[in-house]
Amino acid sequence: MYCPFCRHEDSRVVDSRTADDGGSIRRRRQCPACNRRFTTIETASLSVTKRSGVTEPFSREKIANGVRKACQGRPVDEDDLALLAQRVEETVRSSGSAEIDANEIGLAILGPLRELDEVAYLRFASVYQSFDSLEDFESAITSLRVERDERRAVQGRSGGSGSAVTRSSGAARKGADAALPSHDGGDHDDGDHDDGDHDDGDHDDGESRGSGATATGPSEVARP
């Protein structure tokens, strides 16, 4: 890549290390023209296609920002949000696709958020799934109660019977989630990865499309 200081068209890698639990590579580069050094972070490309058809790079920060609104006033800290965003990214990357629909981002948020805080989950689900009646909330609350009862049953048993209840719990949870109302529309369907309140300024530096690797610009002050 070009040197960010003198715009020389080449640079050489002097050090490489994995970062972000192996999800990215941190490279230290040096420009042969001005001898200044800078750092780049390379990650596998993952793009999000919004309802409008616009494609943008996946952003953990946008996930955290979208969920943060639902967690206001709840005992949820920044570390919790960062971990949730990481789990969401791991889920969508596990599909093996380099381009994911924004709706799938929203679905991937619901599970970890339900485990993190039930009240925040109801807030987020009510907007994401466009709840418009008390029945919608009742259905969501019922699914939470089913999951909680099954979880307590698992904790109260051990051995083979505990394994059987675990399988039953998973089936019941899937059934409860399927019973949740599903509506089109809403401006919060995928955290901040939506066309309703997306700030294009947050992604001006993302140029990834499809598969491959991207390198973000220098993240440290260059040393002579």
C-alpha positions as CSV (number, residue, x, y, z in Angstrom):
1,M,0.0,0.0,0.0
2,Y,1.0,3.6,-0.4
3,C,3.0,5.3,2.3
4,P,0.6,7.7,4.2
5,F,3.4,10.2,4.7
6,C,5.2,10.6,1.4
7,R,2.7,8.7,-0.8
8,H,5.4,6.4,-2.1
9,E,3.8,3.5,-3.9
10,D,5.4,0.7,-2.0
11,S,6.2,-0.3,1.6
12,R,7.7,-3.4,3.2
13,V,6.4,-5.4,6.2
14,V,8.8,-5.5,9.1
15,D,6.6,-7.3,11.6
16,S,3.3,-9.2,11.6
17,R,1.2,-10.4,14.6
18,T,-2.2,-11.8,15.0
19,A,-4.8,-9.7,16.8
20,D,-8.4,-9.8,17.9
21,D,-8.2,-13.4,18.9
22,G,-6.9,-14.4,15.5
23,G,-9.5,-12.5,13.6
24,S,-7.1,-10.0,12.1
25,I,-3.4,-9.4,11.5
26,R,-1.4,-6.4,12.7
27,R,1.4,-5.5,10.3
28,R,4.2,-3.0,11.0
29,R,5.3,-1.4,7.7
30,Q,8.2,0.8,6.6
31,C,8.4,3.1,3.7
32,P,11.7,2.6,1.7
33,A,11.5,6.2,0.5
34,C,11.1,8.2,3.7
35,N,11.9,5.3,6.1
36,R,8.9,6.2,8.3
37,R,6.8,3.4,9.8
38,F,3.1,2.8,10.2
39,T,0.7,0.1,11.2
40,T,-2.1,-1.6,9.3
41,I,-4.8,-4.1,10.4
42,E,-5.9,-6.7,7.9
43,T,-9.2,-8.6,8.3
44,A,-11.2,-10.9,6.2
45,S,-13.8,-9.0,4.2
46,L,-17.4,-9.1,5.4
47,S,-20.1,-6.9,3.8
48,V,-23.6,-6.1,4.8
49,T,-26.4,-5.5,2.3
50,K,-29.0,-3.2,3.6
51,R,-32.7,-3.1,2.6
52,S,-32.0,-0.2,0.2
53,G,-29.5,-2.4,-1.7
54,V,-26.5,-0.4,-0.5
55,T,-23.6,-2.5,0.7
56,E,-21.2,-1.5,3.5
57,P,-18.4,-3.2,5.5
58,F,-19.5,-5.0,8.6
59,S,-18.8,-3.0,11.8
60,R,-18.8,-4.3,15.4
61,E,-19.0,-0.7,16.5
62,K,-22.4,-0.3,14.7
63,I,-23.7,-3.4,16.4
64,A,-22.6,-2.2,19.8
65,N,-24.1,1.3,19.2
66,G,-27.5,-0.2,18.1
67,V,-27.7,-2.5,21.1
68,R,-26.5,0.3,23.5
69,K,-29.7,2.2,22.9
70,A,-31.8,-0.8,24.1
71,C,-29.5,-1.2,27.2
72,Q,-29.9,2.3,28.5
73,G,-30.5,2.1,32.3
74,R,-29.7,-1.6,32.4
75,P,-26.7,-3.2,34.2
76,V,-24.8,-3.7,30.9
77,D,-21.3,-2.3,30.5
78,E,-19.1,-1.6,27.5
79,D,-17.3,-5.0,27.9
80,D,-20.6,-6.7,27.6
81,L,-21.5,-4.8,24.4
82,A,-18.1,-5.6,22.9
83,L,-18.4,-9.3,23.7
84,L,-22.0,-9.3,22.2
85,A,-20.7,-7.6,19.0
86,Q,-17.9,-10.2,18.7
87,R,-20.4,-13.1,19.1
88,V,-22.6,-11.6,16.4
89,E,-19.7,-11.3,14.0
90,E,-18.6,-14.9,14.7
91,T,-22.2,-16.0,14.0
92,V,-22.5,-14.3,10.7
93,R,-19.0,-15.2,9.6
94,S,-19.8,-18.9,10.3
95,S,-22.2,-18.8,7.4
96,G,-19.2,-18.8,5.1
97,S,-20.5,-15.9,3.1
98,A,-18.6,-12.7,2.4
99,E,-21.8,-10.7,2.0
100,I,-24.6,-10.9,4.5
101,D,-28.1,-9.5,4.5
102,A,-28.8,-6.8,7.2
103,N,-31.8,-8.8,8.4
104,E,-29.5,-11.7,9.4
105,I,-27.5,-9.3,11.5
106,G,-30.6,-8.4,13.5
107,L,-31.4,-12.1,14.0
108,A,-27.9,-12.8,15.2
109,I,-28.2,-10.0,17.8
110,L,-31.4,-11.4,19.4
111,G,-29.9,-14.6,20.9
112,P,-26.9,-13.0,22.7
113,L,-28.9,-10.0,23.8
114,R,-31.6,-12.3,25.3
115,E,-28.9,-14.0,27.4
116,L,-27.3,-10.7,28.4
117,D,-30.4,-8.8,29.6
118,E,-34.1,-9.7,29.1
119,V,-35.4,-6.2,29.4
120,A,-32.9,-4.9,26.7
121,Y,-33.9,-7.9,24.6
122,L,-37.6,-6.9,24.7
123,R,-36.8,-3.3,23.8
124,F,-34.7,-4.3,20.9
125,A,-37.1,-7.0,19.7
126,S,-40.0,-4.7,19.9
127,V,-38.4,-2.3,17.4
128,Y,-36.6,-4.9,15.3
129,Q,-39.8,-6.9,14.9
130,S,-42.1,-3.9,14.9
131,F,-44.3,-4.8,17.8
132,D,-47.6,-3.0,17.5
133,S,-49.9,-4.6,20.1
134,L,-49.8,-6.0,23.6
135,E,-50.2,-9.4,22.2
136,D,-46.8,-9.0,20.5
137,F,-45.2,-8.2,23.8
138,E,-47.0,-11.1,25.6
139,S,-45.7,-13.5,23.0
140,A,-42.1,-12.3,23.5
141,I,-42.5,-12.5,27.3
142,T,-43.9,-16.0,27.1
143,S,-40.9,-17.2,25.1
144,L,-38.6,-15.7,27.8
145,R,-40.5,-17.5,30.5
146,V,-40.4,-20.8,28.6
147,E,-36.6,-20.5,28.2
148,R,-36.2,-19.5,31.9
149,D,-38.2,-22.5,33.1
150,E,-36.3,-24.9,30.9
151,R,-33.0,-23.5,32.1
152,R,-34.0,-24.0,35.7
153,A,-35.1,-27.5,35.0
154,V,-31.7,-28.2,33.5
155,Q,-29.9,-26.8,36.5
156,G,-32.0,-29.0,38.8
157,R,-31.0,-32.2,37.1
158,S,-27.7,-34.0,36.3
159,G,-26.3,-36.9,34.3
160,G,-28.2,-38.4,31.4
161,S,-31.5,-36.8,32.4
162,G,-29.8,-33.4,32.3
163,S,-28.7,-34.0,28.7
164,A,-32.2,-34.9,27.7
165,V,-33.6,-31.8,29.2
166,T,-31.0,-29.7,27.5
167,R,-32.1,-31.0,24.1
168,S,-35.7,-30.4,25.1
169,S,-34.8,-26.8,26.2
170,G,-33.2,-26.1,22.8
171,A,-36.3,-27.3,21.0
172,A,-38.6,-25.3,23.2
173,R,-36.5,-22.2,22.8
174,K,-36.5,-22.5,19.0
175,G,-40.3,-23.0,19.1
176,A,-40.7,-20.0,21.3
177,D,-38.6,-17.8,19.0
178,A,-40.6,-18.9,16.0
179,A,-43.7,-17.8,17.8
180,L,-42.5,-14.3,18.1
181,P,-44.2,-11.9,15.7
182,S,-42.2,-11.1,12.6
183,H,-42.9,-7.8,10.8
184,D,-41.3,-6.1,7.9
185,G,-40.0,-2.6,8.3
186,G,-38.6,-0.8,11.4
187,D,-35.5,1.3,11.6
188,H,-33.6,-0.9,14.1
189,D,-33.6,-4.3,12.4
190,D,-29.9,-4.8,12.6
191,G,-28.4,-2.6,15.2
192,D,-27.1,0.4,13.2
193,H,-26.7,-1.6,10.0
194,D,-29.9,-0.3,8.5
195,D,-30.8,2.4,6.0
196,G,-33.1,4.2,8.5
197,D,-30.5,5.8,10.7
198,H,-27.2,4.8,9.2
199,D,-24.5,7.5,9.2
200,D,-22.5,7.1,6.0
201,G,-19.7,9.0,7.6
202,D,-19.0,6.1,9.8
203,H,-18.0,3.9,6.9
204,D,-16.2,6.2,4.4
205,D,-13.0,4.2,4.8
206,G,-14.6,0.8,4.1
207,E,-13.9,-0.3,0.6
208,S,-14.3,-4.1,1.0
209,R,-16.5,-6.0,-1.4
210,G,-16.9,-9.7,-1.6
211,S,-14.0,-11.9,-0.3
212,G,-10.4,-11.0,0.2
213,A,-8.6,-8.9,2.8
214,T,-8.7,-5.2,3.6
215,A,-6.1,-3.1,5.3
216,T,-7.2,-0.1,7.3
217,G,-4.9,2.9,7.4
218,P,-2.1,3.7,9.9
219,S,-3.2,3.4,13.5
220,E,-0.1,4.6,15.2
221,V,2.0,7.7,14.9
222,A,4.9,7.0,12.6
223,R,8.3,6.9,14.0
224,P,11.2,8.2,11.9
